[in-house]
Amino acid sequence: MFFRYIILLFLPLIIYSTEFHRSISSSPNRVNPLLATDSASGEIAGWIFNGLVKFDKNAKIVGDLAKNWKFENNTTLVFNLRKGVKWHDGKEFTADDVLFTYNLLNSKKITTPYSSDFKEVKSVEVLDRYTLKVIYKKPYFKALSIWMIGVLPKHLWEKEKNPMQSRLNKFAIGTGPYKMTKAFEVNKKIELVANRDYYEKKPNIDKIIYHFVGDEATQFLMLKSKQLDIGGLTPLQVNRQLGKDFKKNFNIFEQPSHGYTYIGFNLRKPPFNNPKVREAIALAINKQELIDLLFFSHGKPCYGPFMPGTNAYPKDFKPLKYNPKKAREILKSLGYTKEHPLTFTIVTNSNNDIRVKAVEIIQQQLLKVGVVAKIRVMEWQAFLNTVVFPRKFDAVVLGWSLGLIPDAYSIWHSDGDKKGGFNFVGYHNREVDKLIEQAKSEIDPKKFGAIYQKIFKQIVNDHPYIFLYIPNSITAVSKKVKGVEPSIIGIEHNFIYWRIKD
């Protein structure tokens, strides 16, 4: 009778417990927002930790651990923190935790690329238990967004003599919507359970289970067999490999990814130091054909360096259209003929099949207007070390990510044209330099966006790159999951409101 009572006592937990199964392709290194530089670590840390602010579904910055904030002037930012927020071990979150995180981030105890975002911070001061003042050396356009970085619990981390090797990097304690039940093991399943005390609300889904899956083919098989509740799909899979059963069991969400592919010219050498040559090549490339052939039409043409839909993308922008006739006219005016065609070499990396195929298609498109493009494909490190960084190329095909808040400095400012710099095409434009520097000191989002729209138009007009395409991100989610709302920041922005209904 006693054992029967025990079974009945726990039966409701079994009946109503909901699990969400997904895959992860590599093991995390350190589940620590200050040290999470690989995608697996960043993904897991994102469930466990909160920053002071975050993006909402419209890519607007809103409060997270901070209830609100105000700029007292162009260099002074005051955060009012939420009261009653608990760490996963039950201790209360306070302003001391933020100060400790900032000090650790800038200490010699850890090595992290994220400290560079805080280089303009002059001081951080705790005014009281729930109020924090940040003073900057000068007006800084990232003054607010840098505080999206996850905050660590002072009461645990202050005891750690070697943060880089701390056990807390394997078994993390945060304030986020999910928490760890045990330290993760390499290439093993990771389980996260809902934080019942999460400040916003307890997540509807009780448990997230990550299955280690090392390759895309296995992940696809697990998705089709309903062992996973979410998974990415390739255009080929969507168009050729999904049967009726799959579509019966999964909803498919498709939206532009946060990255683009481009052709970058070496602007230091002829003929690419002539903007008319670059324009002619741009007119000769059919971007839509690239997307149709490479992605079965699951993508969008890319027309510039900043993300469509953000305030950095000009709404009145009119892109250059595919026009092979005009391309031939420009080439002819520059003296290129069938007997003496424009000839150059395009180099890309061998470990990206899509890019290699893209270059082959571009080669054929250019041939139609009399341009002879030779192709060179190289191993990634050799490509970077012997071609890209030494600037020994005519043209390269590469890609960049698209940020919700762009920072054009490293790629488009003249200062980036140096050894190890990302302006390896050698783009120099004094007006663009001036606008980038002006934007760095602009804390008003609307004014910042207006400046970046000018930068966008100027760069596009100069044709230092040919912006090619933005592939779509395609995600399948089980139909038993309700509440999914796609947005510019992705489909999982409101995950705590998702629910599982059989």
Wavefront OBJ file of the C-alpha trace (Angstrom):
o trace
v 0.000 0.000 0.000
v 2.866 2.351 0.889
v 4.601 1.856 -2.482
v 1.307 2.344 -4.294
v 0.939 5.701 -2.486
v 4.459 6.727 -3.539
v 3.673 5.884 -7.180
v 0.466 7.904 -7.109
v 2.311 10.808 -5.486
v 4.772 11.109 -8.358
v 2.422 10.130 -11.188
v 1.307 13.731 -11.940
v 4.947 14.745 -12.427
v 5.381 12.006 -14.998
v 2.160 12.770 -16.840
v 2.609 16.520 -17.089
v 6.410 16.693 -17.585
v 7.231 18.007 -21.062
v 10.519 17.464 -22.860
v 11.933 19.255 -25.894
v 14.531 17.286 -27.857
v 17.139 18.919 -30.066
v 20.649 18.250 -31.360
v 24.049 19.814 -30.863
v 26.931 19.099 -33.253
v 29.836 19.705 -30.867
v 30.383 19.753 -27.138
v 30.557 23.061 -25.291
v 33.954 24.208 -24.155
v 33.004 26.506 -21.278
v 29.389 27.350 -20.388
v 30.352 30.842 -19.312
v 29.144 33.976 -21.157
v 32.541 35.639 -20.695
v 34.392 32.685 -22.245
v 31.839 31.202 -24.660
v 33.562 31.777 -28.004
v 32.355 28.585 -29.723
v 28.757 28.206 -30.903
v 27.940 25.227 -28.653
v 29.071 27.037 -25.498
v 27.209 30.181 -26.512
v 23.990 28.284 -27.192
v 23.940 26.499 -23.821
v 25.027 29.627 -21.927
v 22.163 31.528 -23.568
v 19.619 29.424 -21.667
v 21.378 29.795 -18.330
v 22.437 33.438 -18.131
v 20.865 36.870 -18.608
v 22.369 40.218 -19.481
v 21.112 43.589 -18.294
v 19.408 44.126 -21.670
v 18.362 42.016 -24.668
v 16.714 42.274 -28.085
v 12.954 41.933 -28.365
v 11.325 40.272 -31.383
v 11.639 43.506 -33.401
v 15.380 43.810 -32.678
v 14.754 46.681 -30.263
v 16.825 46.747 -27.069
v 14.677 46.141 -23.995
v 15.350 45.405 -20.337
v 16.388 41.971 -19.123
v 17.969 41.960 -15.651
v 17.645 45.728 -15.827
v 14.093 46.967 -15.356
v 14.938 50.248 -17.066
v 17.786 52.694 -17.662
v 18.499 56.293 -18.523
v 21.334 58.335 -19.981
v 22.079 61.212 -17.615
v 24.257 62.636 -20.377
v 26.134 61.306 -23.424
v 28.652 59.448 -21.262
v 26.708 58.444 -18.146
v 24.293 55.492 -18.102
v 22.284 54.480 -15.022
v 20.650 51.044 -14.764
v 17.775 50.266 -12.405
v 17.845 46.526 -11.796
v 14.934 44.167 -11.220
v 14.279 43.271 -7.615
v 13.710 39.716 -6.474
v 15.623 37.980 -9.294
v 17.166 34.734 -8.008
v 20.233 32.818 -9.035
v 19.629 29.128 -9.670
v 20.954 28.342 -6.167
v 18.384 30.679 -4.570
v 20.626 33.668 -3.805
v 19.387 37.117 -4.875
v 20.846 38.922 -7.881
v 22.143 42.454 -7.114
v 24.252 45.240 -8.600
v 27.330 43.713 -6.928
v 27.076 40.773 -9.345
v 27.230 43.135 -12.337
v 30.233 45.004 -10.964
v 32.015 41.736 -10.205
v 31.344 40.450 -13.750
v 32.695 43.665 -15.258
v 35.830 43.552 -13.117
v 36.468 39.881 -13.941
v 35.941 40.529 -17.646
v 38.669 43.176 -17.561
v 41.045 41.336 -15.237
v 44.161 39.359 -16.088
v 42.535 36.215 -14.721
v 40.724 35.474 -17.972
v 41.410 35.795 -21.676
v 38.361 36.779 -23.690
v 37.652 38.732 -26.899
v 34.559 40.267 -25.284
v 36.607 42.614 -23.107
v 37.298 44.796 -26.176
v 33.626 45.869 -26.204
v 34.158 47.486 -22.806
v 37.279 49.459 -23.733
v 35.374 52.754 -23.653
v 34.063 52.185 -20.107
v 35.721 54.544 -17.655
v 34.092 53.242 -14.470
v 31.248 51.133 -13.080
v 29.812 52.145 -9.724
v 27.232 50.490 -7.469
v 24.905 53.219 -6.177
v 22.779 50.837 -4.143
v 21.666 47.202 -4.173
v 19.608 47.674 -7.358
v 21.199 50.686 -9.060
v 24.337 50.834 -11.190
v 26.115 53.767 -12.829
v 28.359 53.331 -15.867
v 30.563 56.214 -17.016
v 32.150 56.114 -20.469
v 35.334 57.830 -21.605
v 33.402 59.342 -24.499
v 29.994 58.872 -26.172
v 29.845 55.261 -27.378
v 27.313 53.715 -29.761
v 27.566 50.336 -27.988
v 27.033 51.904 -24.562
v 23.814 49.943 -24.060
v 24.242 46.841 -26.230
v 27.478 45.639 -24.578
v 25.440 44.908 -21.453
v 23.751 42.012 -23.232
v 26.661 39.923 -21.979
v 25.629 37.401 -19.332
v 26.152 38.278 -15.664
v 27.956 35.877 -13.294
v 27.079 35.268 -9.607
v 29.675 37.013 -7.442
v 29.062 34.791 -4.409
v 30.279 31.743 -6.361
v 32.904 33.131 -8.713
v 34.784 35.293 -6.206
v 36.009 32.061 -4.614
v 37.569 30.809 -7.844
v 41.338 31.363 -8.077
v 41.571 30.193 -11.708
v 38.373 31.183 -13.562
v 39.601 29.716 -16.851
v 39.649 26.225 -15.315
v 36.771 26.579 -12.865
v 34.275 23.740 -12.367
v 31.610 26.433 -12.813
v 32.441 26.469 -16.521
v 31.091 22.902 -16.674
v 28.241 23.238 -14.190
v 26.988 26.802 -14.586
v 24.750 28.764 -12.210
v 22.849 31.678 -13.726
v 19.541 33.543 -13.568
v 18.197 32.288 -16.901
v 15.029 30.390 -17.833
v 16.775 27.001 -17.725
v 19.368 25.472 -15.420
v 21.773 22.557 -15.504
v 21.177 19.410 -13.463
v 24.808 18.255 -13.644
v 28.129 19.153 -15.234
v 28.199 18.407 -18.950
v 30.407 15.651 -20.343
v 32.167 15.725 -23.710
v 30.014 14.332 -26.548
v 27.250 13.360 -24.130
v 23.616 14.356 -23.785
v 22.966 17.693 -22.015
v 19.803 18.209 -19.980
v 18.457 21.599 -18.918
v 15.435 21.951 -16.627
v 13.019 24.870 -16.345
v 13.804 27.508 -13.735
v 10.577 27.693 -11.747
v 11.723 30.994 -10.217
v 12.563 32.708 -13.513
v 11.739 36.404 -13.168
v 9.547 36.595 -16.286
v 7.682 33.297 -15.826
v 8.395 29.609 -15.506
v 8.976 28.200 -19.026
v 6.076 26.085 -20.239
v 8.424 23.319 -21.410
v 9.924 21.549 -18.400
v 13.098 20.145 -19.918
v 15.405 20.733 -22.912
v 17.453 17.697 -23.918
v 20.412 18.164 -26.260
v 21.525 15.037 -28.134
v 25.074 15.030 -29.434
v 24.853 14.481 -33.200
v 28.084 14.867 -35.133
v 26.780 15.175 -38.693
v 23.861 16.698 -40.609
v 22.746 13.406 -42.169
v 22.219 11.764 -38.770
v 20.435 14.842 -37.464
v 18.074 14.728 -40.450
v 17.318 11.037 -39.870
v 16.600 11.695 -36.187
v 14.335 14.579 -37.134
v 12.393 12.468 -39.637
v 11.946 9.721 -37.048
v 10.614 12.307 -34.543
v 13.503 11.780 -32.107
v 14.075 15.547 -32.326
v 11.518 18.340 -31.984
v 13.514 20.934 -33.904
v 16.200 20.903 -36.556
v 17.698 22.825 -39.426
v 16.972 21.816 -43.002
v 18.909 22.354 -46.208
v 17.182 23.602 -49.375
v 17.860 20.214 -50.983
v 16.126 18.421 -48.129
v 13.127 20.762 -48.314
v 12.712 20.405 -52.074
v 13.633 16.759 -52.616
v 13.675 14.734 -49.397
v 10.592 15.609 -47.336
v 7.685 13.215 -47.604
v 4.066 13.625 -46.612
v 4.709 12.168 -43.151
v 7.344 14.786 -42.407
v 5.083 17.661 -43.431
v 2.292 16.091 -41.412
v 4.451 16.114 -38.277
v 6.497 19.322 -38.659
v 5.948 23.003 -39.359
v 8.642 24.598 -41.501
v 9.798 28.141 -40.733
v 11.924 29.985 -43.257
v 13.559 33.407 -42.993
v 16.764 35.142 -44.136
v 19.869 34.006 -42.285
v 22.233 36.428 -40.562
v 25.062 36.195 -43.053
v 25.966 36.977 -46.670
v 28.440 35.878 -49.335
v 30.367 38.332 -51.489
v 33.072 38.812 -54.101
v 35.766 41.128 -52.771
v 38.132 42.858 -55.193
v 41.725 43.836 -54.555
v 41.271 47.585 -54.945
v 45.017 48.275 -54.804
v 45.762 46.877 -58.230
v 44.489 47.438 -61.765
v 41.991 46.902 -63.185
v 40.032 46.723 -59.921
v 41.156 50.168 -58.784
v 38.766 51.391 -61.496
v 35.174 51.526 -60.120
v 33.736 51.176 -63.652
v 35.343 47.743 -63.982
v 33.781 46.690 -60.706
v 30.405 48.057 -61.792
v 30.543 46.122 -65.077
v 31.212 42.857 -63.235
v 28.382 43.599 -60.805
v 25.959 44.174 -63.691
v 26.984 40.862 -65.283
v 26.156 38.691 -62.258
v 22.644 37.309 -62.002
v 22.126 36.950 -58.247
v 18.695 35.386 -58.536
v 20.070 32.665 -60.798
v 22.716 31.940 -58.163
v 20.024 31.580 -55.508
v 17.824 29.411 -57.736
v 20.666 27.039 -58.584
v 22.460 26.940 -55.220
v 19.512 27.077 -52.825
v 16.506 26.003 -54.930
v 15.302 29.624 -54.555
v 15.514 29.525 -50.734
v 17.352 32.813 -50.337
v 17.448 36.510 -51.176
v 19.839 38.632 -53.231
v 22.219 40.641 -51.073
v 22.586 44.296 -52.019
v 24.686 45.788 -49.245
v 26.684 45.273 -46.037
v 23.957 45.623 -43.380
v 20.999 43.460 -42.440
v 17.696 44.074 -44.215
v 14.954 45.019 -41.782
v 17.229 46.876 -39.362
v 17.473 50.645 -39.030
v 20.849 50.556 -40.810
v 19.221 49.418 -44.061
v 17.861 52.329 -46.147
v 14.187 51.923 -47.015
v 14.528 54.089 -50.124
v 17.444 52.079 -51.509
v 17.172 51.023 -55.161
v 19.548 48.131 -55.919
v 21.596 47.719 -59.073
v 19.772 45.262 -61.346
v 21.223 42.498 -63.482
v 22.003 44.084 -66.849
v 24.476 42.159 -69.050
v 23.898 44.543 -71.973
v 25.083 47.535 -69.942
v 27.972 45.455 -68.604
v 29.174 44.801 -72.179
v 28.866 48.499 -73.030
v 30.998 49.535 -70.047
v 33.617 46.888 -70.813
v 33.770 47.995 -74.441
v 34.192 51.643 -73.401
v 37.121 50.566 -71.221
v 38.824 48.889 -74.179
v 38.045 45.249 -73.469
v 37.255 43.132 -76.546
v 36.953 39.473 -77.548
v 40.612 39.563 -78.548
v 41.640 41.310 -75.324
v 39.075 40.330 -72.662
v 39.065 41.321 -69.035
v 40.748 38.357 -67.346
v 41.226 37.707 -63.634
v 41.274 34.940 -61.014
v 38.685 34.304 -58.307
v 39.928 32.424 -55.236
v 37.817 30.716 -52.572
v 38.067 27.964 -49.955
v 37.641 24.272 -50.686
v 35.726 23.296 -47.514
v 32.612 25.200 -48.608
v 30.893 23.396 -51.488
v 28.276 26.121 -51.940
v 30.924 28.806 -52.469
v 32.833 26.645 -54.948
v 29.648 26.034 -56.940
v 28.801 29.744 -56.746
v 32.154 30.655 -58.280
v 31.609 28.142 -61.091
v 28.208 29.678 -61.902
v 29.665 33.201 -61.755
v 32.422 32.107 -64.122
v 29.805 31.135 -66.709
v 27.777 34.310 -66.181
v 30.837 36.514 -66.718
v 31.817 34.571 -69.832
v 28.504 35.658 -71.406
v 29.697 39.305 -71.327
v 33.215 38.449 -72.485
v 34.944 38.351 -69.075
v 37.294 35.432 -68.454
v 37.314 34.444 -64.778
v 39.738 31.723 -63.734
v 39.019 29.740 -60.563
v 41.395 28.760 -57.777
v 40.161 26.679 -54.835
v 42.318 26.304 -51.714
v 42.358 24.717 -48.266
v 41.028 27.211 -45.686
v 44.186 28.033 -43.699
v 46.351 28.160 -46.814
v 43.730 30.446 -48.409
v 43.853 32.858 -45.472
v 47.617 32.764 -44.880
v 48.889 32.901 -48.453
v 46.121 34.763 -50.299
v 43.724 36.800 -48.157
v 45.897 38.328 -45.440
v 48.972 38.943 -47.671
v 46.527 40.604 -50.145
v 47.761 38.409 -53.027
v 44.584 38.097 -55.056
v 42.478 39.639 -57.811
v 39.148 38.667 -56.237
v 38.046 36.408 -53.390
v 34.692 34.869 -52.479
v 34.019 34.909 -48.738
v 31.233 35.685 -46.284
v 30.455 37.903 -43.311
v 27.804 37.715 -40.614
v 25.037 40.311 -40.413
v 24.597 41.892 -36.983
v 21.443 43.485 -35.609
v 23.627 46.437 -34.584
v 26.319 46.766 -37.265
v 29.863 47.886 -36.625
v 31.447 48.930 -39.916
v 34.798 49.966 -38.491
v 36.884 46.799 -38.873
v 35.783 46.014 -42.443
v 35.068 49.378 -44.055
v 37.217 52.002 -42.289
v 40.589 52.794 -43.857
v 42.282 51.837 -40.574
v 41.248 48.238 -41.223
v 43.592 48.099 -44.210
v 46.594 46.829 -42.246
v 48.316 43.558 -41.458
v 45.761 41.243 -39.898
v 42.949 43.735 -40.535
v 39.604 42.799 -42.048
v 39.644 45.530 -44.696
v 41.803 43.254 -46.830
v 40.306 44.522 -50.113
v 41.879 47.924 -49.418
v 38.729 50.049 -49.383
v 39.393 53.737 -48.697
v 36.713 56.398 -48.689
v 37.181 59.535 -46.572
v 33.455 60.217 -46.369
v 32.763 56.663 -45.151
v 35.585 56.953 -42.598
v 34.086 60.196 -41.326
v 30.590 58.706 -41.052
v 31.846 55.594 -39.239
v 33.687 57.745 -36.717
v 30.618 59.955 -36.289
v 28.409 56.909 -35.659
v 30.770 55.531 -33.002
v 29.831 58.458 -30.762
v 26.082 58.373 -31.424
v 23.971 56.888 -28.606
v 20.576 57.694 -30.168
v 19.455 54.579 -32.152
v 17.541 56.590 -34.778
v 20.427 58.957 -35.443
v 22.845 56.028 -35.511
v 20.647 54.276 -38.074
v 20.453 57.379 -40.253
v 24.260 57.616 -40.349
v 24.605 53.931 -41.203
v 22.126 54.257 -44.040
v 24.446 56.842 -45.580
v 27.398 54.476 -45.093
v 25.418 51.685 -46.752
v 24.622 53.745 -49.858
v 28.181 55.024 -50.258
v 29.749 51.583 -49.982
v 27.280 50.064 -52.438
v 27.895 52.906 -54.892
v 31.667 52.250 -54.773
v 31.358 48.489 -55.549
v 34.308 47.318 -53.402
v 32.354 44.071 -53.053
v 29.715 42.434 -55.159
v 27.186 41.434 -52.515
v 25.807 38.119 -53.744
v 23.195 36.378 -51.602
v 21.700 35.816 -48.165
v 20.635 32.158 -47.819
v 17.454 31.366 -45.933
v 17.577 29.727 -42.538
v 15.113 26.839 -42.645
v 13.921 25.253 -39.411
v 11.510 22.402 -38.810
v 9.564 22.394 -35.524
v 7.303 19.584 -34.372
v 3.618 20.373 -34.809
v 3.025 19.350 -31.209
v 4.891 22.563 -30.244
v 2.622 25.605 -30.059
v 3.394 29.311 -29.692
v 6.208 29.707 -32.246
v 6.455 33.307 -33.518
v 9.130 33.975 -36.181
v 10.947 37.313 -35.982
v 14.031 39.059 -37.311
v 16.061 37.699 -34.380
v 14.971 34.108 -34.968
v 12.123 31.822 -34.020
v 13.174 31.031 -30.440
v 13.000 34.530 -28.955
v 9.834 33.585 -27.030
v 10.755 29.984 -26.214
v 9.575 30.191 -22.604
v 6.041 30.649 -23.981
v 6.241 27.626 -26.265
v 4.159 24.696 -25.101
v 3.875 21.065 -26.084
v 0.451 19.720 -26.877
v 0.006 16.115 -27.995
l 1 2 3 4 5 6 7 8 9 10 11 12 13 14 15 16 17 18 19 20 21 22 23 24 25 26 27 28 29 30 31 32 33 34 35 36 37 38 39 40 41 42 43 44 45 46 47 48 49 50 51 52 53 54 55 56 57 58 59 60 61 62 63 64 65 66 67 68 69 70 71 72 73 74 75 76 77 78 79 80 81 82 83 84 85 86 87 88 89 90 91 92 93 94 95 96 97 98 99 100 101 102 103 104 105 106 107 108 109 110 111 112 113 114 115 116 117 118 119 120 121 122 123 124 125 126 127 128 129 130 131 132 133 134 135 136 137 138 139 140 141 142 143 144 145 146 147 148 149 150 151 152 153 154 155 156 157 158 159 160 161 162 163 164 165 166 167 168 169 170 171 172 173 174 175 176 177 178 179 180 181 182 183 184 185 186 187 188 189 190 191 192 193 194 195 196 197 198 199 200 201 202 203 204 205 206 207 208 209 210 211 212 213 214 215 216 217 218 219 220 221 222 223 224 225 226 227 228 229 230 231 232 233 234 235 236 237 238 239 240 241 242 243 244 245 246 247 248 249 250 251 252 253 254 255 256 257 258 259 260 261 262 263 264 265 266 267 268 269 270 271 272 273 274 275 276 277 278 279 280 281 282 283 284 285 286 287 288 289 290 291 292 293 294 295 296 297 298 299 300 301 302 303 304 305 306 307 308 309 310 311 312 313 314 315 316 317 318 319 320 321 322 323 324 325 326 327 328 329 330 331 332 333 334 335 336 337 338 339 340 341 342 343 344 345 346 347 348 349 350 351 352 353 354 355 356 357 358 359 360 361 362 363 364 365 366 367 368 369 370 371 372 373 374 375 376 377 378 379 380 381 382 383 384 385 386 387 388 389 390 391 392 393 394 395 396 397 398 399 400 401 402 403 404 405 406 407 408 409 410 411 412 413 414 415 416 417 418 419 420 421 422 423 424 425 426 427 428 429 430 431 432 433 434 435 436 437 438 439 440 441 442 443 444 445 446 447 448 449 450 451 452 453 454 455 456 457 458 459 460 461 462 463 464 465 466 467 468 469 470 471 472 473 474 475 476 477 478 479 480 481 482 483 484 485 486 487 488 489 490 491 492 493 494 495 496 497 498 499 500 501 502
